[in-house]
Amino acid sequence: MARNSQTPGTHGMNRLLFILFTLLFLNRGYAQIISGKIFDERKKPLQGVVIVFLESKKGTTSEADGSFLISRSTGEDHLIISYTGYQSDTIELQPNQNEISLQLSEGVALSEVSIISQGRAHSFSLLQPHNIESIQSVDFRKAACCSLAESFQSGNTVDLAYNNAVVGNREIQMLGLRGIYTQQLIENRPVFTGLMSSFGYDFIPGTWLDQINIQKGASSTLHGAQSMTGAINAALKKPDKDDRFFANGYLDYHGRAEANLHLNRSWSTEDHSGIYLHASRHAGFRDHNHDGFYDDAQNTLLNGMMRNIFYGHQWEGQFNLQALYNTRTGGQTKDANPYLFNQVIRHVNLSGNLGYVGFRNQAQNTGSIYDFSHSTINSNFGLNKLEGFENHFLVQLIYSHSFADDRHSLTIGPAINFNQAEEVSTVGKFPTRKFSYREMTPGMIGEYNIRWGTTDCADVSRFVLSTSQRLDYIKNKKLFWSPRASMKYQLNDFWTARLSVGRGFRFNRIVTDNLSLLATNREWVIDSIPEYESSWNYGFNIVGKPTLLHRETEFNLDAYVTQFDNQLVVDLDQTYGRTIPAVTLFALNGISRAISISSSFKMVITQWLSLKTGIRWQDNRQQLISEVRQQVFIPQWRGLLSADFNLLHQKLEWNITSHAVGKSRLPDKRDFPHDLIHEHDKYSKPFLTIQSQATYHFAKWDIYAGCENMTNYTQHQAIIDAGRPDSPYFSANELYAPINGIKPYIGFRFRLN
């Protein structure tokens, strides 16, 4: 008799495929599909508009081009359209109506609180050619999002990783790579580049954020080729849409206090101004493991921005000015000759855009963006020192034209990017090194989009192809070509599949890219430095939003590979001489690739409860001096489970989120004394954290209280050889878990519309 030769793993894969295809075709013929687009009074598409059925509270949000899809069941006859800063609208649908085009009118500012339960605050794009994950400002309030860096805790895409036990700071990771390979944008404008690449996510306060679009993989090159793993595009509150007056206060058990103030004024229907102020202070007085070092540095941040926006009949644009001052102090608590950490960062930014909107043909559009910044940094880690500065200047012009009923669109334009930077570094008793950078990069950009085929909804294209080409003249001697392509295929009204491929590059900063390594006594051995880092990214994505058991669901599956051509390799497995641990830097000579596979599922259980779960596996391998090994400090897997409750007629909002973090490889310590590597052997330990927050909404007030790290898990021995800061084995950069235990906090928000 023939036996079934399938393995248990094959059975599991078959079950997964069966479930996937069942979900894929489950909704065909089940419900009517409503498609539409939403614009403002200036005919510009609105993203993040909440579209909800009055009868069932089932809803969705509009995407970047104002489009949306929503399934309609029997008895669902009225749509409520809500958007912050605009008058809400209710539409009665005809029995066979399946298309909507709506223009919202500005009016009495609609509080975000009134649409909390209706808004789908965290969602994946179903209609765009690029893989975009959108986070609305409602989602930021589920946790103590004190900055942009802390705004990703309820998602499964961007990780906030631990970094340094002396400074106590954290950095983001995306698609299995450090955040320096993810481009940071503010309203499509590249920001915090070069010297500031590792700090920028901490310098955008959470209350300033209106929404975040996370573009995964190689998307468009319109705003730069630095998005090697993707881009994080943050939209800030606008003076004409934000509250006239807004105040926020925050205090936690570990000594952090924060205050935010928004002051907005509309001078006319065309001119609007706003002042956004932030001040925070972290006392940093704790030493929970009694190793003689403060758990966190004393941290003071003063941050302010002035925004001016004008809308004219022919011209519109904005002008922004931001200035910040940040100081950090930490180190040993008591010692005759203590190890001390000090850091001062100053940053000034002048930016904006200007566009001409007076074309008779509304399919034409032209605009420009500009950005100038000056940054300085002074850091002292014991005997290790860094002084640096960077001047950054960017100007870009864009012209776009759509034709053939918007089935085709073309965008072209020149850009020029200038960076002048310097790093002066001293490591221990070794000679001072000086690294100078001067990068003048003119470029030309072109993007072509084509749509064809239709689904059951006439407004939804079956197939969309976006091709983007960018040619930059880098280092005054080489043309660098960055081709990219993204394809979307609409499987049916509820499911979309995507493929993407593209190339990107960035200019590295030798010391500031690896600033946490100054918190060690390792010797820096610099062999060769690449002029730039470059990589190819390949991606696959499938998104589904079927209705199961009359409940809204959202399914997302991603697979991405990033393959480097050029890279600055940082090898922490080598020694200087025979015994002294070293930081060895050299140009890549071999393979370096990162794989990231993730999946998430969200379901609205009832009108007051929704659940979200996610898991991600990642593998980052790199050619080091000795062999190909896993990249250090990159967890092999992560898991997420989150629940959202809306109670007491939407007045009480409660979120609880847990993160499971798998093991990651640690640097080789074969030459370390055995008694020093108790928690720093070959791999870190897996751990689980839980955080929760409850918010009660009044008419003009929000009162919230929460707790982070409710499992009270900490990395007890965070610093190697903490008792001897002059030891060659001293290291404070091998932080992979929290060093602070349970952290309760309270806060308030007050607004006048």
Secondary structure, DSSP 8 states (H G I E B T S, - for coil): -------HHHHHHHHHHHHHHHHHHHTTTTSEEEEEEEE-TTS-B-SS-EEEETTT--EEE--TTSEEEEEE-TT--EEEEE-TTB--EEEE--TT--EEEEE--B-S---GGGGTTTS--EEE-SSSSS-EEEEEHHHHTTTT--BGGGTTTTSSSEEEEE--TTT--EEEEETTEEGGGEEEEETTEE-S-GGGTTTGGGSSBGGGEEEEEEEESS---TT-S--SSEEEEEEE--TTTS-SEEEEEEEETTSEEEEEEEEEEESSSSEEEEEEEEEEEE-----TT-SSB-SS-EEEEEEEEEEEEEE-SSEEEEEEEEEEEEEEEEEBSS-SS--EEEEEEEEEEEEEEEEE---SSTTEEEEEEEEEEEEEEEEEETTEEEEEEEEEEEEEEEEEEEETTTTEEEEEEEEEEEEEEEEEEE-TTS--EEEEEEEEEEEEEEEEEEEEEE-SSTTSEEEEEEEEEEEEEETTTEEEEEEEEEEEEEEETTEEEEEEEEEEEE---TTGGGGGGGGB--EEEE----S-EEEEEEEEEEEE--EETTEEEEEEEEEEEEEEEE-EEEE-S-EETTTEEEEEEEE--S-EEEEEEEEEEEEEEETTEEEEEEEEEEEEEEE-SSSEEE-TT--SEEEEEEEEEEETTTTEEEEEEEEEE---B----TTS-GGG-TT-SSB---EEEEEEEEEEE-SSEEEEEEEE-TT----S--SBTTT-TTSTT-B-----S-SS--EEEEEEEEEE-
